[in-house]
């Protein structure tokens, strides 16, 4: 039985992968700094203590692993963390890595987010390992950051301009998990592939507020915030200033872009079903937003 390895087991993307793999017969190992915080419990899942900055712990954790899912927290150091993980995986004989990236990834990009993502991809592509890259659009789970203001004030605030009409390609994190799990269990069929994971349609914040209004049966309005206001809030959340600046830069590029982000059918091609809609995301998490 081939063993699958998952990083970020308590995060927005690792957790849905583990929830999907828990329904299979595959042997699964998941990396956590503190295994006592594991959320998904199943007979075929074993949690391994380790740290993305500790190469020795990575090498030990990756022993006897065939395919691995690689994601790290968003920070200026994540390209280096990806490089360390990839080198450790290669050293102990991992065959295939599925890497979560983002639409627009390019090591030559001027925008820091796209540059960091592109650098991380290059580390994998040049490693000699088999690889699959998942370039995802915006995450549905990002909206949990707005849950309190939606529930208490009926407001969804974001730096997407006065009208909130900048188009986004949004993907449900559960679809990312399902796609990644399928590729991890069928790795040979996806070698050297780059997939772009999006929902079925563009959405802007004005439309998103309308969907929240419809599902929650109360008026939810979009409220524009300035880049400075957004940055100050990030800093209050203890986000490092360089990372905060990179996010402001990213949001401004989306807001000012003359070309909408791509919408693809990659989710449907891989899973044999359409992506989950944003309305379904709200319905499934309505208690959180209420």
C-alpha positions in Angstrom: 0.0 0.0 0.0 1.4 3.4 -1.0 1.6 6.0 1.7 0.3 9.5 1.1 1.7 12.5 3.0 -0.2 15.7 3.7 1.1 19.0 5.0 -1.1 21.7 6.6 -3.4 19.1 8.2 -5.4 21.6 10.2 -5.5 24.3 7.5 -7.9 25.5 4.9 -6.6 23.0 2.3 -4.9 20.2 4.2 -8.0 19.5 6.3 -10.4 18.9 3.4 -7.8 16.6 1.8 -7.6 14.5 5.0 -11.4 14.4 5.2 -11.5 13.0 1.6 -8.6 10.5 2.2 -10.3 9.4 5.4 -12.9 7.7 3.2 -10.3 5.7 1.4 -8.1 2.7 2.2 -4.8 4.5 1.6 -2.3 4.9 4.4 -1.9 8.6 5.2 0.6 10.5 7.2 0.0 14.2 8.1 2.5 16.6 9.4 1.7 18.8 12.4 3.8 20.8 14.8 1.4 19.6 17.5 -0.4 16.3 16.7 -2.7 16.9 19.7 -4.4 19.6 17.6 -5.4 17.1 14.8 -9.0 17.7 13.7 -9.6 14.8 11.3 -9.5 11.4 13.0 -9.5 8.2 11.0 -8.0 4.7 11.2 -5.9 5.2 8.1 -4.5 8.6 9.1 -1.4 8.9 11.3 -0.1 12.3 12.5 3.6 13.0 12.6 5.2 15.7 14.6 7.4 18.0 12.5 8.2 21.5 11.4 8.6 22.9 7.9 11.8 24.7 9.1 13.3 21.5 10.6 14.8 19.5 7.8 15.6 16.5 10.0 12.0 16.2 11.1 10.8 16.4 7.5 13.2 13.7 6.4 12.0 11.4 9.2 8.3 12.2 8.6 8.7 11.5 4.8 10.2 8.0 5.1 8.3 5.4 3.1 6.0 8.0 1.5 5.1 7.7 -2.2 3.2 11.0 -2.9 2.9 14.2 -0.9 0.8 17.3 -0.8 2.8 20.5 -0.2 1.3 23.7 1.1 2.7 26.2 3.6 1.3 29.2 5.3 1.5 32.4 3.3 4.7 34.3 4.2 7.9 35.6 2.6 9.7 32.4 3.6 7.3 30.0 1.9 9.5 29.5 -1.2 12.4 28.5 1.0 10.1 26.2 3.0 9.0 24.6 -0.2 12.6 24.1 -1.3 13.5 22.5 2.0 10.6 20.1 1.8 11.3 19.2 -1.8 14.9 18.5 -1.0 14.0 16.4 2.0 11.4 14.5 0.0 13.9 13.7 -2.8 16.5 12.6 -0.3 14.3 9.9 1.3 12.7 8.7 -2.0 9.3 10.4 -2.3 8.2 9.9 -5.9 5.5 12.6 -6.5 4.7 16.0 -5.0 1.4 17.8 -5.5 2.0 21.5 -4.8 -0.7 24.1 -4.1 0.1 27.3 -5.9 -2.0 30.2 -7.2 -3.2 31.6 -10.5 -0.6 34.0 -12.0 2.4 32.3 -10.4 5.5 33.5 -12.1 9.1 33.8 -10.7 9.6 36.9 -12.9 6.4 38.6 -11.8 6.6 42.1 -10.3 3.9 41.3 -7.8 5.5 39.7 -4.8 2.7 37.1 -4.3 3.0 35.8 -7.8 6.8 35.9 -7.6 6.9 33.9 -4.4 4.5 31.3 -5.8 6.5 31.1 -9.0 9.7 30.6 -7.1 8.1 27.8 -5.1 6.9 26.1 -8.3 10.4 26.4 -9.9 11.9 24.6 -6.9 9.6 21.6 -7.6 9.8 21.7 -11.4 13.6 21.5 -11.3 13.8 18.9 -8.6 13.7 15.8 -10.8 10.7 14.5 -8.9 7.3 13.8 -10.5 5.1 16.7 -9.8 1.6 18.2 -10.2 0.8 21.9 -9.6 -2.6 23.2 -8.5 -3.0 26.9 -9.2 -6.0 27.9 -7.3 -8.1 31.1 -7.5 -9.4 33.0 -4.4 -10.5 30.7 -1.6 -14.0 30.6 -0.2 -12.6 30.1 3.3 -11.0 33.5 3.1 -14.5 34.9 3.9 -14.4 33.4 7.4 -12.4 36.5 8.2 -15.5 38.5 7.5 -17.8 36.2 9.5 -18.1 38.4 12.6 -18.9 41.6 10.7 -21.4 39.8 8.5 -23.1 38.3 11.5 -23.1 41.4 13.8 -23.1 44.3 11.4 -24.4 43.0 8.1 -21.2 44.2 6.4 -18.6 42.5 4.2 -15.6 44.9 4.0 -12.7 44.6 1.5 -10.3 46.8 -0.5 -11.9 46.2 -3.9 -12.9 49.8 -4.7 -16.1 51.8 -4.0 -18.3 49.6 -6.2 -16.8 46.3 -5.3 -17.1 45.2 -8.9 -13.6 43.7 -9.5 -14.2 40.1 -10.8 -12.7 37.2 -8.8 -12.4 33.5 -9.6 -13.3 31.8 -6.4 -12.8 28.1 -5.5 -14.3 26.2 -2.6 -11.5 24.8 -0.5 -13.4 21.5 -0.3 -13.0 21.2 -4.1 -9.3 21.8 -3.8 -9.2 19.1 -1.2 -11.1 16.7 -3.4 -8.9 17.4 -6.4 -5.7 17.1 -4.5 -6.8 13.8 -2.9 -7.8 12.3 -6.2 -4.4 13.3 -7.7 -2.5 11.9 -4.7 -4.2 8.5 -5.1 -3.8 8.5 -8.9 -0.4 10.2 -9.2 0.8 8.5 -12.3 -2.1 10.0 -14.3 -1.2 13.6 -13.4 2.6 13.8 -13.8 3.9 17.1 -15.1 0.4 18.7 -15.1 -0.6 22.2 -14.1 -4.2 22.6 -13.2 -6.1 25.9 -12.7 -8.8 25.5 -10.1 -11.7 27.9 -10.1 -15.4 28.0 -9.6 -17.8 28.1 -12.6 -18.2 31.9 -12.8 -16.7 35.2 -11.9 -18.0 36.9 -8.8 -17.5 40.4 -7.4 -18.0 41.6 -3.9 -21.3 43.3 -4.9 -22.6 39.9 -6.1 -21.1 38.1 -3.1 -23.0 40.5 -0.7 -26.1 39.7 -2.7 -25.6 35.9 -2.2 -25.1 36.4 1.5 -28.3 38.5 1.6 -30.2 35.7 -0.2 -29.0 32.8 1.9 -29.0 34.5 5.3 -32.3 36.3 4.7 -31.0 39.6 5.9 -29.4 42.5 4.1 -25.6 42.2 3.8 -23.8 45.1 2.1 -20.3 45.5 0.7 -18.2 48.2 2.3 -15.1 49.5 0.6 -12.0 50.0 2.7 -8.8 51.8 1.7 -5.5 50.0 1.3 -4.2 51.7 4.4 -7.2 50.6 6.4 -6.7 47.0 5.2 -3.0 47.1 6.0 -3.6 48.4 9.5 -6.1 45.6 10.1 -3.6 43.0 8.9 -0.9 44.4 11.2 -3.4 44.2 14.1 -3.6 40.4 13.3 0.1 40.2 13.7 0.7 39.8 10.0 4.4 40.8 9.1 4.5 44.1 7.3 6.2 42.7 4.2 3.4 40.1 3.9 0.7 42.8 4.5 2.3 45.0 1.8 2.3 42.0 -0.6 -1.4 41.4 0.0 -2.3 45.0 -0.5 -0.3 44.9 -3.8 -2.2 41.8 -4.9 -5.6 43.2 -4.1 -4.7 46.4 -5.9 -3.7 44.4 -9.0 -7.0 42.5 -9.0 -8.9 45.8 -8.5 -7.1 47.6 -11.3 -6.7 44.7 -13.8 -8.3 45.1 -17.2 -8.4 41.3 -17.7 -10.6 39.1 -15.5 -8.9 36.1 -13.9 -9.5 32.8 -15.8 -12.4 30.5 -15.3 -11.6 26.8 -16.1 -13.3 23.4 -16.1 -10.3 21.6 -14.5 -12.3 20.8 -11.4 -15.0 19.2 -13.4 -12.5 17.3 -15.6 -10.8 15.8 -12.6 -13.7 15.1 -10.3 -16.4 14.4 -12.9 -18.7 17.0 -11.3 -19.1 20.8 -11.3 -17.4 22.9 -8.7 -19.4 23.8 -5.6 -21.0 27.2 -5.9 -20.4 30.1 -3.6 -24.1 30.0 -2.6 -23.6 26.4 -1.5 -20.6 27.5 0.5 -22.7 30.1 2.4 -25.5 27.6 3.0 -23.1 24.9 4.3 -21.6 27.5 6.7 -24.7 29.6 7.4 -24.3 29.2 11.2 -20.9 30.6 11.1 -22.1 33.7 9.2 -25.2 34.1 11.4 
